[in-house]
Amino acid sequence: MASHTPSTEGCDAAADAIRALTSFINTSTLLDLAHRFSATYSDLARTSTDHFLVTPVTALPTGKEKGKFLSIDVGGTNLRVGFIELLSSDGPGNGDGRNAFARIKRSHDRDWPIGDHLKMDQAEDLFSWIADCIAEVVRAAVEESVKGSEKPLGDEILLGITFSFPMAQTHLSEATLLPMGKGFAITSDLNLGKMLLAGYERHCTNSPANGHSDLSRKQSLEPLPRIRVAAITNDTVATFASLAYVVKTAPNSRVAMGLIVGTGTNATVPMELKNLHPAKRKDLPNPDAVETVVINTEWTIRGTDKPLIDLNIKTPWDFTLDANSDAPGFQPFEYMTAGRYLGEIVRLVFLDVAPQEPGVDTPSSLQSKNALPTRFLSEVVARMHQDEIAKELETRYPATGWQSAYWTPARVELLQSIANAVQLRSSALIAAACIGLLDCVQDVTIDKVIESKQISGKGRTIQPNVEELVIAYAGGTISQYPRWLETCQTWIDILVQNGSEANASKRVVLREALDGGIIGAGVLAGMTDEIR
């Protein structure tokens, strides 16, 4: 019978792997990394046309926006549609972002999965289906309105759109859709607003519904109000705007940054136009009247990983994953931090260091690329007891052929240790990137020379009357992976407190922007007077 006791060689390899993944996770190195991130971001903002892209958002919510808006959030897997009513800061609410719904009233929320057949259809078919879903929500709102009112929603409904795909914009209400990716077959440049309005148009007439979907066939002949696109944005900016609206009036608190950590990762932050590449001015309708603009950092794209290379933080498994990705070298920071890739890193490390025993082969089902999903790590490996994990692993990755059970307690423990190390690394890297970005825009300070006496795990005593800088976050990885959020917040606290004496009266806080995509679209639709 094969021994279940790992060899000394195997233990050494596993320990070396854990060290390779986590040895940089200490205050001194992370401060150095954050400082280097800041310098890299500043350089890319000034010199690159692929990073730190301007958005049409040149003002932040005042908290006083009012009105009822139709909002949609188009993601990689789901469509959400609903009405958002902004009650302004004059309404109830504590202004700290934890009671967002007190000043944001939602109604007629619906969501639909975006089927694979829709992803592979022609663009007209996809947007016709989206328009049918919008019409169903509008129809429900009309029917619920006070009876006897001839036009309960008026002649025209303002629409805010969050679109989690690449697009080019020069105006808040207009966007050119670029090749979509994420499993969608659409590759040509398309006018997003026009495509949606064209699909919805048939619902505004007395003509019989002529859509191809089941939803369109359900629509009655009564014409619906027309819609006008008021705002189009991406998911990161929407997350930023949604929480900025409810935090705006809180004393000593403001939203400084938006953060997405889900399948992918991205960040948004306001920046002064003078610190950006001159060519980016042409993407604004009135650049001479603008001092600050909300930036889509694209902080995962090649070039942003220079500090990781300089500090030798990348591991051989990172290079392997990158080389075998769909776009080698394109998003190196995302490959190390985002949910789409964490499971694959764990798989590569495990296959490399798991002890080999005579007559015991690694399960064939574990040897395929992306065979170990991050969701499995989050829901099973990081949450269950070891014996329960072993059962799940045996079901998903059974032993090969005649072999006895592959998943011994030692192998389960090894997988847990690797997964924990990869999670810790992801959280710490995002924390350093966040503080680097906030240093880049001068919201916090990281001194160039960190005195050894300043470095401590506890940091300095925070002063009274602290200025609270909020990072509005969204995404499945940051919100659902066990201990990810807590680890990231811990390192953010340590880096701010140890970065400089100038940070003594500041605290950076991660705060979730619940349903930020659909709420943010409504907030931006209500800001058309502020953004021209």
TIROZA-413699 format. One record per residue (C-alpha): y, z, x. Coordinates in steps of 0.02 Angstrom, whole numbers, padded with zeros to 5 digits. Layout:
% residues N
north Y; up Z; east X
...
% end
This chain:
% residues 532
north 00000; up 00000; east 00000
north 00173; up -00045; east 00065
north 00284; up 00101; east 00110
north 00437; up 00136; east 00000
north 00525; up 00219; east 00145
north 00658; up 00104; east 00220
north 00642; up 00067; east 00405
north 00765; up 00139; east 00529
north 00820; up -00038; east 00567
north 00852; up -00069; east 00383
north 00952; up 00092; east 00366
north 01058; up 00045; east 00515
north 01093; up -00128; east 00444
north 01143; up -00054; east 00276
north 01258; up 00073; east 00358
north 01338; up -00063; east 00464
north 01368; up -00167; east 00307
north 01452; up -00024; east 00215
north 01563; up 00007; east 00367
north 01607; up -00178; east 00378
north 01663; up -00176; east 00197
north 01758; up -00011; east 00198
north 01811; up 00039; east 00374
north 01989; up -00022; east 00343
north 02009; up 00089; east 00189
north 02118; up 00224; east 00265
north 02302; up 00265; east 00250
north 02356; up 00194; east 00418
north 02268; up 00026; east 00402
north 02316; up 00001; east 00220
north 02499; up 00036; east 00260
north 02488; up -00091; east 00400
north 02406; up -00214; east 00280
north 02538; up -00185; east 00145
north 02677; up -00212; east 00272
north 02597; up -00375; east 00330
north 02573; up -00430; east 00149
north 02759; up -00401; east 00121
north 02807; up -00508; east 00269
north 02685; up -00645; east 00216
north 02751; up -00646; east 00038
north 02931; up -00655; east 00097
north 02889; up -00801; east 00210
north 02792; up -00895; east 00076
north 02930; up -00868; east -00052
north 03055; up -00949; east 00067
north 02948; up -01089; east 00138
north 02805; up -01134; east 00020
north 02811; up -01240; east -00136
north 02634; up -01186; east -00185
north 02667; up -00999; east -00195
north 02799; up -00891; east -00280
north 02836; up -01018; east -00416
north 02985; up -00995; east -00530
north 02957; up -00974; east -00717
north 03086; up -01008; east -00853
north 03101; up -00819; east -00880
north 03270; up -00776; east -00805
north 03303; up -00617; east -00906
north 03199; up -00466; east -00952
north 03177; up -00393; east -01126
north 03317; up -00275; east -01178
north 03204; up -00179; east -01296
north 03322; up -00226; east -01438
north 03240; up -00391; east -01484
north 03198; up -00404; east -01669
north 03106; up -00524; east -01780
north 02937; up -00586; east -01838
north 02849; up -00716; east -01734
north 02686; up -00810; east -01735
north 02592; up -00786; east -01571
north 02440; up -00868; east -01495
north 02344; up -00827; east -01337
north 02232; up -00965; east -01269
north 02112; up -00900; east -01137
north 01962; up -00967; east -01047
north 01839; up -00908; east -01180
north 01937; up -00855; east -01334
north 02084; up -00901; east -01444
north 02188; up -00765; east -01528
north 02317; up -00794; east -01664
north 02426; up -00669; east -01758
north 02599; up -00617; east -01812
north 02704; up -00502; east -01702
north 02853; up -00410; east -01776
north 02973; up -00330; east -01652
north 03062; up -00177; east -01723
north 03179; up -00151; east -01573
north 03220; up 00010; east -01482
north 03310; up 00075; east -01635
north 03140; up 00103; east -01716
north 03014; up 00242; east -01683
north 02923; up 00259; east -01517
north 02933; up 00360; east -01359
north 02979; up 00217; east -01244
north 02849; up 00258; east -01112
north 02734; up 00112; east -01147
north 02594; up 00220; east -01216
north 02647; up 00197; east -01397
north 02684; up 00012; east -01397
north 02629; up -00015; east -01576
north 02764; up 00103; east -01639
north 02892; up -00033; east -01608
north 02777; up -00183; east -01619
north 02699; up -00219; east -01788
north 02551; up -00336; east -01791
north 02470; up -00425; east -01936
north 02342; up -00559; east -01977
north 02260; up -00548; east -01805
north 02115; up -00667; east -01786
north 02012; up -00725; east -01639
north 01889; up -00866; east -01612
north 01773; up -00909; east -01467
north 01813; up -01075; east -01386
north 01648; up -01166; east -01394
north 01584; up -01269; east -01250
north 01592; up -01426; east -01357
north 01779; up -01399; east -01381
north 01802; up -01378; east -01194
north 01718; up -01545; east -01164
north 01804; up -01638; east -01307
north 01959; up -01745; east -01293
north 02123; up -01649; east -01282
north 02170; up -01704; east -01458
north 02013; up -01625; east -01529
north 02040; up -01459; east -01440
north 02221; up -01444; east -01494
north 02181; up -01502; east -01671
north 02057; up -01358; east -01681
north 02186; up -01235; east -01614
north 02310; up -01297; east -01743
north 02181; up -01273; east -01882
north 02158; up -01092; east -01826
north 02347; up -01066; east -01827
north 02356; up -01140; east -02002
north 02223; up -01020; east -02065
north 02325; up -00870; east -02005
north 02487; up -00940; east -02076
north 02399; up -00975; east -02241
north 02340; up -00794; east -02251
north 02517; up -00731; east -02216
north 02592; up -00842; east -02350
north 02465; up -00788; east -02480
north 02494; up -00604; east -02441
north 02682; up -00617; east -02455
north 02776; up -00558; east -02608
north 02731; up -00663; east -02758
north 02875; up -00760; east -02832
north 02955; up -00794; east -02664
north 02970; up -00980; east -02646
north 02967; up -00979; east -02455
north 02911; up -00807; east -02397
north 02908; up -00857; east -02213
north 03058; up -00972; east -02222
north 03063; up -01156; east -02180
north 03015; up -01130; east -01998
north 02911; up -01004; east -01901
north 02949; up -00970; east -01717
north 02793; up -00981; east -01608
north 02758; up -00897; east -01442
north 02614; up -00963; east -01336
north 02519; up -00881; east -01194
north 02414; up -01008; east -01101
north 02301; up -00948; east -00961
north 02295; up -01115; east -00872
north 02401; up -01207; east -00743
north 02559; up -01284; east -00813
north 02728; up -01346; east -00754
north 02886; up -01283; east -00839
north 03072; up -01307; east -00827
north 03114; up -01233; east -00999
north 03040; up -01083; east -01088
north 02992; up -01186; east -01241
north 02914; up -01331; east -01147
north 02763; up -01348; east -01033
north 02662; up -01487; east -00956
north 02479; up -01441; east -00952
north 02398; up -01479; east -00784
north 02210; up -01503; east -00757
north 02137; up -01348; east -00837
north 01978; up -01298; east -00744
north 01877; up -01147; east -00807
north 01749; up -01265; east -00882
north 01873; up -01375; east -00977
north 01859; up -01563; east -00959
north 02044; up -01598; east -00985
north 02113; up -01670; east -00824
north 02270; up -01766; east -00873
north 02448; up -01698; east -00884
north 02490; up -01660; east -01065
north 02641; up -01593; east -01160
north 02571; up -01430; east -01227
north 02696; up -01402; east -01366
north 02687; up -01580; east -01432
north 02497; up -01575; east -01435
north 02497; up -01416; east -01540
north 02632; up -01476; east -01659
north 02543; up -01642; east -01683
north 02385; up -01551; east -01733
north 02477; up -01435; east -01852
north 02585; up -01569; east -01934
north 02457; up -01617; east -02066
north 02462; up -01439; east -02134
north 02648; up -01458; east -02176
north 02625; up -01597; east -02303
north 02544; up -01615; east -02474
north 02416; up -01734; east -02401
north 02233; up -01680; east -02407
north 02176; up -01590; east -02251
north 02102; up -01718; east -02133
north 02051; up -01611; east -01984
north 01879; up -01625; east -01908
north 01836; up -01440; east -01907
north 01768; up -01325; east -02041
north 01932; up -01231; east -02037
north 02034; up -01385; east -02080
north 01922; up -01426; east -02227
north 01957; up -01253; east -02299
north 02145; up -01277; east -02303
north 02221; up -01297; east -02476
north 02343; up -01436; east -02517
north 02494; up -01320; east -02526
north 02606; up -01366; east -02377
north 02635; up -01232; east -02246
north 02799; up -01191; east -02160
north 02834; up -01290; east -02004
north 02824; up -01205; east -01835
north 02940; up -01221; east -01687
north 02884; up -01179; east -01511
north 03003; up -01045; east -01447
north 02913; up -00989; east -01289
north 02767; up -01040; east -01179
north 02705; up -00932; east -01036
north 02552; up -00885; east -00934
north 02448; up -00728; east -00953
north 02526; up -00634; east -00807
north 02706; up -00659; east -00865
north 02656; up -00616; east -01044
north 02578; up -00453; east -00983
north 02738; up -00412; east -00889
north 02850; up -00452; east -01038
north 02747; up -00356; east -01165
north 02758; up -00190; east -01074
north 02936; up -00221; east -01014
north 02988; up -00228; east -01198
north 02922; up -00055; east -01242
north 02969; up 00030; east -01078
north 03143; up -00043; east -01066
north 03233; up 00104; east -01145
north 03134; up 00243; east -01062
north 03240; up 00350; east -00945
north 03204; up 00327; east -00759
north 03068; up 00200; east -00796
north 03056; up 00011; east -00786
north 02921; up -00120; east -00772
north 02931; up -00190; east -00596
north 02779; up -00302; east -00591
north 02641; up -00384; east -00693
north 02461; up -00384; east -00631
north 02303; up -00471; east -00688
north 02135; up -00420; east -00616
north 01996; up -00496; east -00719
north 01893; up -00649; east -00684
north 02035; up -00695; east -00567
north 02191; up -00605; east -00506
north 02376; up -00644; east -00503
north 02542; up -00553; east -00504
north 02718; up -00582; east -00565
north 02879; up -00499; east -00510
north 03067; up -00531; east -00529
north 03146; up -00603; east -00371
north 03320; up -00655; east -00320
north 03338; up -00843; east -00319
north 03421; up -00838; east -00148
north 03257; up -00780; east -00071
north 03159; up -00932; east -00133
north 03130; up -01106; east -00066
north 03282; up -01214; east -00111
north 03172; up -01344; east -00196
north 03124; up -01216; east -00328
north 03300; up -01218; east -00399
north 03266; up -01387; east -00479
north 03136; up -01306; east -00591
north 03270; up -01203; east -00678
north 03382; up -01279; east -00813
north 03540; up -01193; east -00749
north 03509; up -01124; east -00574
north 03692; up -01092; east -00535
north 03698; up -00963; east -00675
north 03540; up -00873; east -00619
north 03526; up -00732; east -00494
north 03351; up -00667; east -00533
north 03198; up -00756; east -00599
north 03023; up -00696; east -00643
north 02903; up -00767; east -00514
north 02722; up -00821; east -00532
north 02663; up -00769; east -00359
north 02495; up -00861; east -00353
north 02451; up -00727; east -00227
north 02271; up -00783; east -00206
north 02304; up -00958; east -00140
north 02270; up -01002; east 00043
north 02400; up -00930; east 00160
north 02411; up -00762; east 00072
north 02258; up -00700; east 00167
north 02338; up -00708; east 00341
north 02352; up -00516; east 00352
north 02167; up -00500; east 00309
north 02124; up -00617; east 00451
north 02243; up -00535; east 00574
north 02171; up -00362; east 00539
north 01992; up -00426; east 00543
north 01958; up -00363; east 00367
north 01856; up -00513; east 00312
north 01669; up -00498; east 00332
north 01536; up -00630; east 00366
north 01488; up -00622; east 00182
north 01667; up -00665; east 00132
north 01661; up -00820; east 00240
north 01492; up -00868; east 00167
north 01554; up -00847; east -00011
north 01712; up -00946; east 00027
north 01616; up -01089; east 00108
north 01499; up -01103; east -00041
north 01631; up -01084; east -00177
north 01688; up -01224; east -00292
north 01849; up -01238; east -00191
north 01820; up -01179; east -00012
north 01974; up -01102; east 00066
north 02079; up -01119; east -00092
north 02090; up -00939; east -00157
north 02027; up -00826; east -00016
north 02109; up -00666; east -00080
north 02032; up -00691; east -00253
north 01860; up -00715; east -00176
north 01872; up -00537; east -00107
north 01947; up -00448; east -00257
north 01919; up -00531; east -00427
north 01781; up -00506; east -00553
north 01712; up -00681; east -00540
north 01658; up -00648; east -00360
north 01619; up -00463; east -00337
north 01440; up -00482; east -00395
north 01410; up -00626; east -00277
north 01474; up -00526; east -00128
north 01357; up -00383; east -00174
north 01211; up -00506; east -00188
north 01247; up -00584; east -00018
north 01259; up -00416; east 00068
north 01102; up -00349; east -00015
north 00998; up -00501; east 00033
north 01059; up -00485; east 00211
north 01025; up -00299; east 00239
north 00886; up -00249; east 00119
north 00737; up -00189; east 00223
north 00597; up -00316; east 00238
north 00419; up -00256; east 00213
north 00257; up -00351; east 00245
north 00196; up -00432; east 00085
north 00353; up -00390; east -00013
north 00466; up -00537; east -00053
north 00640; up -00531; east -00126
north 00635; up -00582; east -00311
north 00663; up -00769; east -00326
north 00783; up -00742; east -00471
north 00900; up -00647; east -00355
north 00909; up -00785; east -00227
north 01014; up -00907; east -00329
north 01202; up -00917; east -00309
north 01295; up -00804; east -00432
north 01131; up -00727; east -00492
north 01208; up -00553; east -00492
north 01354; up -00549; east -00616
north 01496; up -00426; east -00594
north 01473; up -00377; east -00776
north 01296; up -00317; east -00734
north 01365; up -00211; east -00592
north 01497; up -00137; east -00708
north 01387; up -00104; east -00859
north 01224; up -00057; east -00774
north 01234; up -00019; east -00588
north 01396; up 00081; east -00596
north 01355; up 00176; east -00756
north 01170; up 00211; east -00778
north 01051; up 00335; east -00697
north 00945; up 00267; east -00556
north 00783; up 00257; east -00655
north 00872; up 00162; east -00794
north 00948; up 00044; east -00667
north 00776; up 00012; east -00593
north 00708; up -00038; east -00764
north 00853; up -00157; east -00794
north 00832; up -00233; east -00622
north 00644; up -00257; east -00646
north 00679; up -00348; east -00809
north 00816; up -00459; east -00739
north 00747; up -00483; east -00563
north 00558; up -00455; east -00573
north 00445; up -00446; east -00422
north 00371; up -00610; east -00364
north 00195; up -00654; east -00418
north 00062; up -00521; east -00391
north 00177; up -00398; east -00303
north 00205; up -00223; east -00367
north 00378; up -00168; east -00422
north 00512; up -00225; east -00300
north 00648; up -00104; east -00357
north 00602; up 00056; east -00268
north 00724; up 00204; east -00273
north 00780; up 00159; east -00097
north 00823; up -00020; east -00146
north 00912; up 00035; east -00304
north 01013; up 00160; east -00203
north 01056; up 00025; east -00076
north 01117; up -00091; east -00213
north 01222; up 00050; east -00287
north 01299; up 00088; east -00117
north 01344; up -00093; east -00083
north 01417; up -00115; east -00258
north 01520; up 00043; east -00238
north 01586; up -00016; east -00069
north 01635; up -00186; east -00140
north 01723; up -00103; east -00287
north 01817; up 00017; east -00172
north 01869; up -00129; east -00062
north 01932; up -00230; east -00210
north 02036; up -00084; east -00276
north 02110; up -00044; east -00105
north 02154; up -00225; east -00067
north 02243; up -00245; east -00234
north 02336; up -00080; east -00204
north 02397; up -00140; east -00034
north 02448; up -00308; east -00108
north 02545; up -00224; east -00248
north 02642; up -00112; east -00129
north 02670; up -00258; east -00012
north 02742; up -00360; east -00155
north 02854; up -00217; east -00212
north 02915; up -00195; east -00032
north 02949; up -00382; east -00026
north 03069; up -00367; east -00174
north 03139; up -00201; east -00108
north 03078; up -00092; east -00250
north 02987; up 00020; east -00125
north 02996; up 00033; east 00064
north 02864; up 00023; east 00199
north 02936; up 00070; east 00368
north 02896; up -00052; east 00507
north 02838; up 00087; east 00622
north 02727; up 00217; east 00540
north 02733; up 00380; east 00636
north 02562; up 00462; east 00652
north 02633; up 00625; east 00585
north 02678; up 00536; east 00423
north 02501; up 00484; east 00386
north 02404; up 00597; east 00270
north 02290; up 00574; east 00124
north 02398; up 00685; east 00014
north 02568; up 00613; east 00052
north 02734; up 00701; east 00030
north 02794; up 00808; east -00112
north 02869; up 00699; east -00248
north 03050; up 00742; east -00286
north 03113; up 00785; east -00461
north 03197; up 00649; east -00565
north 03075; up 00521; east -00502
north 03108; up 00337; east -00535
north 02950; up 00270; east -00614
north 02907; up 00090; east -00569
north 02777; up 00024; east -00689
north 02648; up -00108; east -00647
north 02593; up -00184; east -00812
north 02410; up -00230; east -00796
north 02277; up -00322; east -00894
north 02106; up -00393; east -00859
north 01925; up -00342; east -00878
north 01896; up -00290; east -00698
north 02041; up -00168; east -00685
north 02018; up -00098; east -00860
north 01828; up -00092; east -00878
north 01745; up -00076; east -00708
north 01707; up 00110; east -00681
north 01826; up 00196; east -00558
north 01915; up 00034; east -00512
north 02080; up 00084; east -00593
north 02076; up 00264; east -00530
north 02040; up 00208; east -00352
north 02182; up 00082; east -00354
north 02306; up 00208; east -00423
north 02256; up 00336; east -00292
north 02291; up 00216; east -00150
north 02454; up 00158; east -00228
north 02511; up 00340; east -00234
north 02461; up 00369; east -00053
north 02545; up 00211; east 00010
north 02708; up 00244; east -00082
north 02717; up 00425; east -00025
north 02673; up 00386; east 00156
north 02764; up 00220; east 00170
north 02939; up 00289; east 00196
north 03051; up 00439; east 00167
north 03151; up 00320; east 00056
north 03010; up 00327; east -00072
north 03022; up 00514; east -00100
north 03103; up 00492; east -00271
north 02991; up 00348; east -00328
north 02821; up 00333; east -00407
north 02726; up 00172; east -00443
north 02616; up 00185; east -00598
north 02483; up 00067; east -00663
north 02497; up 00054; east -00852
north 02392; up -00054; east -00965
north 02477; up -00188; east -01069
north 02358; up -00186; east -01217
north 02339; up -00361; east -01289
north 02479; up -00415; east -01173
north 02442; up -00600; east -01195
north 02477; up -00608; east -01381
north 02613; up -00474; east -01382
north 02703; up -00548; east -01232
north 02710; up -00718; east -01316
north 02797; up -00638; east -01464
north 02918; up -00542; east -01353
north 02968; up -00700; east -01260
north 02988; up -00793; east -01425
north 03112; up -00658; east -01473
north 03211; up -00682; east -01312
north 03275; up -00858; east -01340
north 03454; up -00794; east -01348
north 03437; up -00711; east -01177
north 03346; up -00855; east -01092
north 03429; up -01025; east -01092
% end
